[in-house]
């Protein structure tokens, strides 16, 4: 039972991690789960200040060379929204707050990315870029979204791709307009090898699965293994709002769901997650990793808390 073994390994890693002696020249990347700064989180920020949700995790993000998460919902002040019950929206002013917390790259490819239509997604990319955060998973055209993003830190070029695997209501694909990457085998084969040629290591993000689901499905495992075979060094998943399995597959690391990092009490499925810290050598090879459990309490990420 590979899934059960990998889940047991994940449980052990939450306690002891997978560590080797850290070299001063190693590159550290921290990966977090879903980050949502609208709705109840926005109200908490009004009461306690904009940095409130990240107060207990900012130092961990800031100490890393790169910090990545999924931004669940657009940052926009545009009033037009698609007709759905739980449209999410954060204020554009939260972009510098996210940067101040330590985030350097954020996925914008998820089922809430167009809650305020294409203009909202475009503004999200703009305000993130202006704040010094690299958005990934979307672009002014499908071709631009498929190019992915490159970030060079301490001489190492890291590539990022992000895909949305969930259906998008009230959205009609238009390759020459604002687009996000869809998760399917064809898009993986088209994009991962192309970006792999331009970087020394490659991170891939999947927005997939069902809310509250911990078990990895055969289709998820198949797509994650395919991404690794095509050249991804790290594959991280989002959307389920709960922790899931970590697997080593050949030379790649697969974290099927990072859970929630910042959310409000309306999260379906749970309000738990973990920070995944990966250490890479100067040639881009994975040297070790560790996980730190987190929970969201009163719209604030807390470190080291479990059920």
C-alpha positions in Angstrom: 0.0 0.0 0.0 2.2 2.9 -1.2 -0.3 5.5 -0.1 -0.4 4.2 3.5 3.4 4.0 3.7 3.8 7.5 2.3 1.2 8.8 4.8 3.0 7.1 7.7 6.2 8.7 6.5 4.5 12.1 6.4 3.3 11.6 10.0 6.9 10.9 11.1 8.2 13.9 9.1 5.8 16.2 11.0 7.8 15.4 14.1 11.4 14.8 13.0 11.6 16.0 9.4 14.2 14.8 6.9 17.4 16.6 7.7 21.0 16.6 6.8 23.6 19.1 8.0 22.7 22.5 6.5 25.4 24.2 4.4 25.6 27.9 4.4 25.3 28.0 0.6 22.1 25.8 0.6 18.9 27.4 -0.8 15.8 27.3 1.4 12.3 27.4 0.0 9.2 27.4 2.2 5.9 26.2 0.8 2.5 27.0 2.5 -1.1 26.2 1.8 -4.1 28.3 0.9 -4.0 32.0 1.8 -7.3 33.8 1.7 -7.4 37.5 2.8 -11.0 38.3 2.2 -14.2 37.8 4.0 -13.6 37.0 7.7 -9.8 37.5 7.4 -10.4 41.0 6.0 -12.6 41.8 9.1 -9.9 40.5 11.4 -7.4 42.8 9.7 -9.6 45.8 10.2 -9.8 45.0 13.9 -6.2 43.9 14.6 -4.2 45.4 11.7 -3.3 44.1 8.3 -0.3 42.0 9.4 -2.4 40.1 12.0 -3.0 36.9 10.0 0.8 36.4 9.4 2.2 37.5 12.8 3.3 34.1 14.0 4.7 32.7 10.6 6.3 35.8 9.1 9.7 35.1 10.6 9.8 31.6 9.1 8.8 32.9 5.6 11.3 35.8 5.8 14.2 33.5 6.8 13.8 31.5 3.6 15.2 32.4 0.2 11.8 31.9 -1.4 8.3 31.5 0.1 5.5 30.1 -2.0 1.7 29.6 -1.3 -1.6 29.6 -3.1 -3.5 32.9 -3.1 -7.2 31.9 -2.8 -9.1 34.7 -4.4 -8.3 37.8 -6.3 -7.0 41.1 -4.9 -9.2 43.6 -6.6 -11.4 46.6 -6.0 -13.5 45.9 -9.1 -17.2 45.6 -8.3 -18.2 43.1 -11.0 -18.3 39.5 -9.8 -19.5 36.2 -11.3 -22.7 34.8 -9.9 -21.6 32.3 -7.3 -22.4 32.0 -3.6 -18.9 32.1 -2.1 -17.0 34.5 -4.3 -13.8 35.6 -2.5 -12.0 38.9 -2.8 -9.2 40.6 -0.9 -8.2 44.2 -1.0 -5.4 45.2 -3.4 -3.7 46.9 -0.5 -3.0 43.4 0.9 -0.4 42.8 -1.8 2.4 44.7 0.1 1.2 43.0 3.3 1.8 39.6 1.8 5.2 40.8 0.6 6.0 42.1 4.1 5.0 38.7 5.5 7.7 37.1 3.4 5.9 35.7 0.4 7.9 35.9 -2.9 5.9 33.7 -5.3 2.1 33.1 -5.2 -0.1 30.9 -7.3 -3.2 32.6 -8.8 -4.4 29.5 -10.6 -7.4 28.2 -8.6 -11.2 28.0 -8.6 -11.5 31.5 -7.1 -9.1 33.3 -9.4 -11.8 34.7 -11.6 -14.5 35.4 -9.0 -14.3 39.0 -10.1 -13.9 38.1 -13.8 -10.8 38.5 -15.9 -10.3 42.1 -14.9 -10.0 41.0 -11.3 -7.4 38.4 -12.1 -5.5 40.9 -14.2 -5.5 43.4 -11.3 -4.3 40.7 -8.9 -1.3 39.9 -11.0 -0.6 43.7 -11.3 -0.7 44.5 -7.6 1.3 41.4 -6.7 4.0 42.3 -9.2 4.1 45.9 -8.0 4.6 44.7 -4.5 7.6 42.5 -5.5 5.7 39.1 -5.5 5.9 36.9 -8.6 2.4 35.7 -9.6 2.3 32.3 -11.4 -0.4 30.3 -13.1 -2.1 33.0 -15.1 -1.2 35.7 -17.7 -2.6 38.2 -20.2 -2.9 35.3 -22.6 -2.7 31.5 -22.4 0.7 31.5 -24.0 2.0 33.8 -21.4 0.5 31.8 -18.6 2.1 28.6 -20.0 5.6 30.2 -20.0 5.6 30.1 -16.2 7.8 32.3 -14.1 11.5 32.3 -13.3 13.0 33.6 -10.1 16.8 33.9 -9.7 18.0 33.9 -6.1 21.7 33.6 -5.0 22.6 32.6 -8.5 20.1 29.7 -8.8 17.2 30.0 -11.3 14.0 28.5 -10.0 11.0 27.9 -12.3 7.4 28.0 -11.2 4.2 26.6 -12.9 0.8 26.5 -11.3 -2.4 24.8 -12.6 -6.0 24.8 -11.7 -7.7 21.4 -11.9 -11.2 22.4 -10.8 -14.1 23.4 -13.1 -14.6 27.2 -13.5 -18.3 28.2 -13.5 -19.2 31.1 -15.8 -15.8 31.1 -17.5 -15.3 30.7 -21.2 -11.7 30.0 -22.2 -10.2 32.6 -24.6 -6.5 32.0 -25.3 -5.9 35.6 -26.4 -7.3 37.1 -23.2 -6.5 36.8 -19.5 -6.1 33.0 -18.9 -5.0 30.5 -16.2 -3.4 27.1 -16.7 -5.7 24.1 -16.7 -4.5 20.9 -15.1 -4.5 18.0 -17.5 -1.9 15.7 -19.0 -1.7 17.7 -22.3 -0.9 20.9 -20.5 1.7 19.3 -18.3 3.5 17.8 -21.3 3.3 21.1 -23.1 4.7 23.3 -20.3 6.9 21.4 -17.9 9.7 20.3 -20.3 9.8 23.8 -21.9 10.3 25.6 -18.6 12.7 22.9 -17.3 15.1 23.9 -20.1 15.2 27.4 -18.7 15.9 26.8 -15.0 18.0 24.7 -12.6 15.1 23.5 -10.6 11.3 23.5 -11.1 8.4 23.9 -8.7 4.9 22.9 -9.8 1.6 23.7 -8.0 -1.7 21.8 -8.5 -5.1 23.1 -7.3 -7.1 19.9 -7.2 -9.0 17.3 -5.2 -12.0 17.7 -3.0 -12.4 19.8 0.1 -11.8 17.8 3.3 -10.2 14.9 1.3 -7.0 13.5 2.7 -6.7 10.4 0.6 -4.7 10.8 -2.6 -6.7 9.5 -5.6 -5.1 7.3 -8.3 -5.6 10.2 -10.9 -3.8 12.7 -8.6 -0.9 10.3 -8.1 -0.7 9.6 -11.8 -0.5 13.4 -12.7 2.0 14.1 -9.9 4.2 11.3 -11.1 3.9 12.5 -14.6 5.0 16.0 -13.6 8.0 14.6 -11.8 8.9 12.4 -14.8 8.7 15.5 -17.0 11.1 17.4 -14.9 9.4 18.9 -11.8 11.5 18.8 -8.6 8.8 19.7 -6.2 5.0 19.3 -6.7 2.7 20.9 -4.1 -1.1 20.7 -3.9 -3.8 22.9 -2.6 -7.6 23.2 -2.3 -8.6 20.5 0.2 -8.0 22.7 3.3 -6.5 19.7 5.1 -3.1 18.0 5.3 -2.4 15.1 3.0 0.4 12.8 2.0 4.0 13.5 1.3 5.8 11.2 -1.1 9.3 10.8 -2.5 9.1 9.7 -6.1 12.5 9.1 -7.7 14.3 12.4 -7.2 11.2 14.5 -6.7 9.2 15.5 -3.6 5.3 15.4 -3.8 3.2 17.1 -1.2 -0.4 16.4 -2.3 -2.1 19.0 -0.1 -0.5 21.7 2.1 -3.9 22.5 3.7 -4.7 26.0 4.9 -2.2 28.6 6.0 -4.5 31.6 6.4 -8.3 31.4 6.1 -11.4 32.2 8.1 -13.9 30.0 10.0 -15.9 29.3 6.9 -13.2 27.0 5.5 -14.9 23.7 4.5 -12.9 20.6 5.5 -10.7 22.0 8.2 -8.3 24.8 9.1 -5.0 22.9 9.3 -1.9 22.8 7.2 1.8 22.7 7.3 4.8 24.7 6.2 7.1 22.5 4.0 10.7 23.7 4.1 13.0 22.3 1.3 16.7 22.6 1.2 18.5 22.6 -2.2 22.2 22.5 -3.0 23.8 25.0 -5.3 23.3 22.6 -8.3 19.5 22.5 -7.6 19.3 19.0 -6.1 17.0 18.4 -3.1 19.1 17.8 0.0 16.4 17.5 2.7 13.1 18.8 3.9 11.0 19.2 7.0 7.4 20.0 7.8 5.9 22.2 10.5 2.2 21.8 11.4 0.1 24.9 11.4 -3.6 25.7 12.3 -5.7 28.7 11.7 -7.3 30.2 14.8 -9.4 33.3 14.6 -8.1 34.0 11.1 -4.5 33.8 12.2 -1.9 31.2 11.3 -0.4 29.5 14.3 2.7 27.4 14.2 3.1 23.9 15.8 -0.5 23.4 16.6 -2.4 20.1 16.0 -5.8 18.7 16.8 
